[in-house]
Amino acid sequence: MRNATNLKIKNIIFDLDGTLIYRLPRRVFFIQDYLEDHGIIMNASQQKAAGQWSHKFWENITTYDPNENSLNGNPWVQLWLDYLDHYSDILGLPKHSLDSLFQDLAVRIEEERGIEQVMAGALDVLPRLKSLGYRMGVLSNRHKPIAPVIENHGLSKFFDAVHSSGEMNAEKPDPEIFFRYLEVFGGTPGETIYVGDNYWLDGIGAKNAGIQPVLLDLYGWFDDFDIPTISRFEDLISFID
C-alpha cells in the first residue's frame, strides 16, 4: 500500500465495476489462458502490460462506435478485436500475426458473460466505514442507472447516493462527472476520496477534479504510478485512518 497523508476525509465515493463488484473470469486472465492454450506464454512484464491495457483501453472509449466496422452481426466483437490489436505490441509480435486467433478470441470474449460478485472484503469494510461516520456513495461509468445493481448485491444500505454516467450526462475521466456527482451527493472535493481500480478513468479523473484518488490495485499493475494504491479492500481502513 502507498498512502497519502493529512487527509481530512468525510466522504468516500466508490467506483462500481472492478472495485465494489467484479466478474469472473476476469477478462485479462481469460485472454492469458486462451493464449497459453495456443502456445503463447506471457512473461511477468507482459502480464503487467496486459493488466494496464485492460484499463487504459477504456480511457477514450466514449468516442468508439463499433457499428462502423461490425463483424459477424455483433458490433461488440469489433470492439474486442480493437482491444486485442494491442496485444501484438505487448507480446512483441508483428501486427496481424495473430489475426486468426484474435478473430476467434474476440467472439469468445463477447460470449463470456461471467459471474458478477461483490469484491472480497467489501462486506466487512463497508459496515465499519459506515459506523465510523463516513458518508459513502457510488459513481460508475455505466450508462444505465446502477441502483438496481447495488440493491441486487445487498449494498444499498451503505450508500447515500448511487449514480451512473448516464444519469450524470458525463463520463469518467471528465472531471465534470465528479463535480456533478458531488452537487447531488452534497460534498466538496477536498473532503472526499474516490476509490476505483482504473488509473486513467478513476485516478486521473478524480485527481483532475481535486478529489484524492486511491486505486484498488489487486495485482500490482499500478505500483509504480503516481496515485496511492491499496492491494486489498481491507487496506482502505488504514489508508484513511
Backbone torsions as a table, in degrees:
resi	resn	phi	psi	omega
1	MET	NA	133.0	171.0
2	ARG	-110.1	126.9	-166.7
3	ASN	-103.0	169.8	170.1
4	ALA	-120.7	154.2	-175.5
5	THR	-118.0	161.9	174.0
6	ASN	58.5	35.0	176.4
7	LEU	-84.2	136.0	174.8
8	LYS	-111.1	77.9	-168.4
9	ILE	-92.6	129.8	172.2
10	LYS	-115.7	-28.5	-172.9
11	ASN	-123.4	140.0	175.4
12	ILE	-127.3	115.4	179.1
13	ILE	-107.4	136.0	-176.7
14	PHE	-113.3	143.7	161.9
15	ASP	-69.3	163.5	179.6
16	LEU	-97.8	-72.6	-173.2
17	ASP	-74.1	126.2	-178.4
18	GLY	87.7	-6.1	-178.7
19	THR	-122.2	-65.2	176.1
20	LEU	-83.8	-36.7	178.0
21	ILE	-133.7	162.8	178.3
22	TYR	-153.7	167.3	179.7
23	ARG	-115.0	142.1	171.7
24	LEU	-114.1	136.7	-0.7
25	PRO	-74.7	149.5	174.3
26	ARG	-68.6	136.5	-171.6
27	ARG	-58.4	-42.0	-176.3
28	VAL	-63.1	-34.3	178.9
29	PHE	-82.1	-30.4	173.5
30	PHE	-59.3	-44.5	178.6
31	ILE	-66.6	-44.7	-179.4
32	GLN	-59.6	-44.4	179.6
33	ASP	-64.2	-39.7	178.8
34	TYR	-62.2	-45.8	179.7
35	LEU	-62.5	-41.4	178.7
36	GLU	-62.7	-37.8	177.6
37	ASP	-63.0	-20.4	179.5
38	HIS	-109.0	23.0	171.3
39	GLY	81.9	11.9	-179.6
40	ILE	-108.8	105.7	-176.3
41	ILE	-100.2	123.7	-179.7
42	MET	-89.2	135.0	174.6
43	ASN	-81.5	176.5	-174.1
44	ALA	-61.4	-40.5	179.6
45	SER	-64.4	-41.1	178.4
46	GLN	-68.4	-37.3	177.2
47	GLN	-63.1	-40.4	178.8
48	LYS	-66.9	-41.9	177.9
49	ALA	-62.6	-38.8	177.8
50	ALA	-65.9	-38.7	176.8
51	GLY	-62.7	-42.8	178.0
52	GLN	-65.3	-41.1	179.6
53	TRP	-64.2	-32.7	179.9
54	SER	-62.6	-16.6	175.5
55	HIS	-102.4	-45.0	-174.9
56	LYS	-64.8	-31.5	-179.4
57	PHE	-51.3	-34.3	-173.9
58	TRP	-84.4	-1.1	-176.1
59	GLU	-59.9	-40.1	-177.1
60	ASN	-116.9	23.8	-173.8
61	ILE	-71.1	-15.4	179.9
62	THR	-63.5	-22.0	-179.8
63	THR	-95.1	3.1	-174.6
64	TYR	-82.1	133.2	176.0
65	ASP	-125.3	93.4	-176.9
66	PRO	-65.1	-17.9	-179.1
67	ASN	-69.8	-14.6	179.8
68	GLU	-66.8	-31.7	-178.0
69	ASN	-140.3	60.5	-176.6
70	SER	-71.4	154.4	-178.2
71	LEU	-130.9	136.3	175.2
72	ASN	56.6	28.6	178.6
73	GLY	75.5	0.1	179.8
74	ASN	-120.4	104.7	-175.8
75	PRO	-61.5	-24.7	-176.9
76	TRP	-76.7	-17.1	172.8
77	VAL	-61.9	-36.9	178.0
78	GLN	-65.0	-36.4	176.3
79	LEU	-58.3	-44.9	-178.9
80	TRP	-69.9	-30.5	173.3
81	LEU	-64.4	-40.8	176.2
82	ASP	-64.1	-39.8	177.5
83	TYR	-61.5	-46.8	-176.7
84	LEU	-71.5	-22.0	-178.9
85	ASP	-55.3	-34.0	-178.8
86	HIS	-71.8	-17.3	-179.9
87	TYR	-64.3	-24.9	175.4
88	SER	-61.6	-42.0	177.2
89	ASP	-66.8	-43.6	-179.3
90	ILE	-59.6	-40.8	-176.7
91	LEU	-86.3	-7.0	-179.0
92	GLY	69.7	34.1	-178.7
93	LEU	-112.4	156.0	178.6
94	PRO	-61.0	146.1	175.4
95	LYS	-55.7	140.8	175.8
96	HIS	73.1	1.5	-179.4
97	SER	-70.8	-19.2	-180.0
98	LEU	-115.2	19.6	-174.8
99	ASP	-56.2	-40.9	-177.8
100	SER	-65.7	-39.7	175.8
101	LEU	-66.1	-43.4	-176.6
102	PHE	-65.0	-33.2	177.5
103	GLN	-59.0	-46.5	179.4
104	ASP	-69.7	-42.3	-177.1
105	LEU	-65.2	-38.0	179.8
106	ALA	-61.4	-40.9	177.7
107	VAL	-65.2	-42.1	-179.7
108	ARG	-64.3	-39.6	178.4
109	ILE	-62.2	-44.4	-178.6
110	GLU	-66.1	-33.5	-178.9
111	GLU	-78.8	-22.0	-176.7
112	GLU	-80.8	103.3	-178.0
113	ARG	-79.1	-33.7	179.6
114	GLY	76.6	174.9	179.3
115	ILE	-115.9	124.1	-177.2
116	GLU	-89.0	129.8	-178.5
117	GLN	-137.5	160.1	174.0
118	VAL	-74.9	139.3	-179.0
119	MET	-59.7	138.1	177.8
120	ALA	-55.4	131.6	178.6
121	GLY	92.8	-19.5	-175.2
122	ALA	-62.9	-41.1	-176.8
123	LEU	-72.7	-12.7	172.5
124	ASP	-91.2	-38.5	-173.4
125	VAL	-80.3	-41.5	-175.6
126	LEU	-59.7	-45.1	177.9
127	PRO	-64.1	-33.9	178.8
128	ARG	-67.0	-43.5	177.8
129	LEU	-62.6	-39.1	178.3
130	LYS	-62.8	-42.8	-179.1
131	SER	-68.6	-24.5	178.2
132	LEU	-81.7	-4.4	173.4
133	GLY	96.7	6.3	177.5
134	TYR	-74.5	138.1	170.3
135	ARG	-86.5	136.4	-174.3
136	MET	-130.5	151.0	178.4
137	GLY	-150.4	177.8	179.8
138	VAL	-134.1	133.6	176.8
139	LEU	-132.5	118.0	-173.3
140	SER	-123.4	154.7	174.4
141	ASN	-85.9	8.2	173.7
142	ARG	-64.8	148.4	-179.0
143	HIS	-80.7	-36.4	-179.0
144	LYS	-84.8	157.9	176.3
145	PRO	-55.4	140.5	-175.7
146	ILE	-102.0	-3.4	179.9
147	ALA	-55.1	-41.3	178.4
148	PRO	-64.1	-33.6	178.5
149	VAL	-67.4	-45.4	178.8
150	ILE	-60.2	-43.6	-179.9
151	GLU	-65.1	-41.3	-177.7
152	ASN	-61.5	-30.8	179.9
153	HIS	-94.6	7.8	176.6
154	GLY	70.0	30.7	-175.2
155	LEU	-108.3	-4.7	-172.5
156	SER	-57.6	-35.9	-174.4
157	LYS	-64.7	-14.3	-176.6
158	PHE	-91.2	-15.3	-166.8
159	PHE	-118.5	143.2	178.8
160	ASP	-89.3	-25.9	179.8
161	ALA	-155.5	130.6	177.7
162	VAL	-129.2	122.3	-175.2
163	HIS	-142.4	151.7	177.6
164	SER	-104.2	167.5	176.7
165	SER	-63.2	-33.0	177.4
166	GLY	-61.8	-37.1	178.5
167	GLU	-75.0	-27.3	-179.3
168	MET	-90.6	-10.1	-176.7
169	ASN	54.7	38.5	175.1
170	ALA	-162.2	160.7	-177.8
171	GLU	-132.5	146.1	171.2
172	LYS	-62.7	139.5	14.4
173	PRO	-94.0	11.9	179.2
174	ASP	-58.1	121.2	179.8
175	PRO	-56.6	-24.0	-177.0
176	GLU	-59.1	-33.8	-179.2
177	ILE	-65.6	-35.1	178.3
178	PHE	-70.7	-40.7	178.7
179	PHE	-62.7	-45.3	-179.4
180	ARG	-64.8	-39.8	179.5
181	TYR	-63.2	-44.7	-177.8
182	LEU	-65.9	-28.5	175.1
183	GLU	-63.3	-40.6	179.1
184	VAL	-74.2	-43.0	-176.0
185	PHE	-70.2	-36.6	-179.2
186	GLY	88.7	58.2	179.6
187	GLY	-152.6	171.5	178.7
188	THR	-115.5	153.6	-179.2
189	PRO	-56.2	-40.0	-174.5
190	GLY	-67.8	-16.0	-179.7
191	GLU	-112.0	18.3	-172.9
192	THR	-127.7	141.7	166.2
193	ILE	-116.5	151.3	176.9
194	TYR	-118.3	122.8	-177.5
195	VAL	-104.7	117.4	179.0
196	GLY	-142.7	-175.9	-179.9
197	ASP	-120.0	-5.8	-174.8
198	ASN	-109.4	115.7	-177.8
199	TYR	-56.7	-44.2	-173.0
200	TRP	-79.2	-43.7	-179.0
201	LEU	-79.0	-52.2	-173.6
202	ASP	-84.5	-50.3	-175.2
203	GLY	-67.5	-58.9	-178.4
204	ILE	-67.4	-39.1	179.4
205	GLY	-59.6	-49.9	179.7
206	ALA	-64.9	-43.1	-178.8
207	LYS	-59.4	-42.5	-179.8
208	ASN	-70.4	-16.3	175.2
209	ALA	-93.6	4.3	179.4
210	GLY	81.3	14.6	179.6
211	ILE	-101.2	139.5	177.4
212	GLN	-73.3	115.9	176.4
213	PRO	-90.0	154.2	168.9
214	VAL	-141.8	132.9	-176.9
215	LEU	-99.7	131.7	169.2
216	LEU	-82.6	99.7	-171.6
217	ASP	-111.3	81.3	-171.9
218	LEU	-63.5	-29.3	-170.4
219	TYR	-116.0	9.7	178.6
220	GLY	71.3	24.2	-179.8
221	TRP	-70.6	-25.7	-175.6
222	PHE	-119.5	25.2	-175.1
223	ASP	-70.5	-14.2	177.6
224	ASP	-112.8	18.6	176.2
225	PHE	-92.7	178.4	-169.5
226	ASP	-100.1	23.0	178.7
227	ILE	-125.6	138.1	-178.7
228	PRO	-56.7	144.3	-178.7
229	THR	-128.9	154.7	167.7
230	ILE	-126.9	147.5	-176.8
231	SER	-98.7	-10.2	176.8
232	ARG	-142.3	151.9	177.8
233	PHE	-57.9	-36.3	-177.9
234	GLU	-63.3	-23.7	-179.1
235	ASP	-70.7	-11.6	179.4
236	LEU	-62.7	-32.4	179.8
237	ILE	-60.8	-49.4	-179.0
238	SER	-71.7	-25.8	178.2
239	PHE	-63.9	-41.8	-176.2
240	ILE	-93.4	-7.4	-176.7
241	ASP	-74.3	NA	NA
